[in-house]
Amino acid sequence: MFQLAFHIPFYVWRMSDKACEDHRLDANAKRLRQSRDVSFLNWTSSGSSDFLYEAQISCLVAGEDESRWVAYGFFDTYFDAVGEAKETVEAYHEDTVKEGGMNADPLTFGIIDAEKTRRMPREYFLSVFRIRIAQVKREWEQVVEKVRQSIREYEQVSCSCLFLGFMEETRAM
C-alpha cells in the first residue's frame, strides 16, 4: 500500500464587480474559504473591485502497487466568474469533443492528454505536483505584482499631492 498527497493553500487575486462567495460550509456553518475586498489598494480605480481569495489545491495518489492505483484532485475554482472558469467538467468535456481536441487530464490542469498519462503512480504524482506548483507560483506572482503596483501608484499619488501642496504654499508666500 502507498499514498502520496499534497495540499497547497494559496491566494488568488481577481477583479470583478462583486465578490464570488464560496458556497461550501465547514462544520460550524462558516464559509470554507474566505475572500477579502482589497479595492483600497487600487489607486487608479477602473470601476471593478479587487478581491483576494483563499484557495487550495489537493491531490492524492494511492494504491496497492504500481499497477493498481487511483488519483484524486480537488481544486478551488469558486473565485472564477461563470464562463471564465477553466477547470470545469464542461470545459474539459468541450475540449474532448471539439475537432482536434484532446481528452485532457484534469489533475494536470489539462496540459497532458489523459490517454498519454504516465502509468507509474509516483511519476504521475510528480508530474501533477510540478504542474500545480507552477500554477500556484503564477497566482502568487500576480498577488505580489498587484501589491507592488499599488505601492508604486501610492507613491506617485502621494508625491504629486506633496508637490502640489508645496507649490500652493510657495504661491501663497
Buried (B, 14 or more C-beta within 10 A) or exposed (E): EEEBEBEBEBBBBBBBEEBBEBEEEEEEEEBEBEBEEBEEBBBEEEEEBBBBBBBBBBBBBBBEEEEEBEBEBEBBBBBBEEEEBEBBEEBBEEBEEEEEEBBBBBBBBBBBEBEEBBEEBEEBBBBBBEBBBEBBEEBBEBBEEBBEBBEEBEEEEEEEEEEEEEEEEEEEE
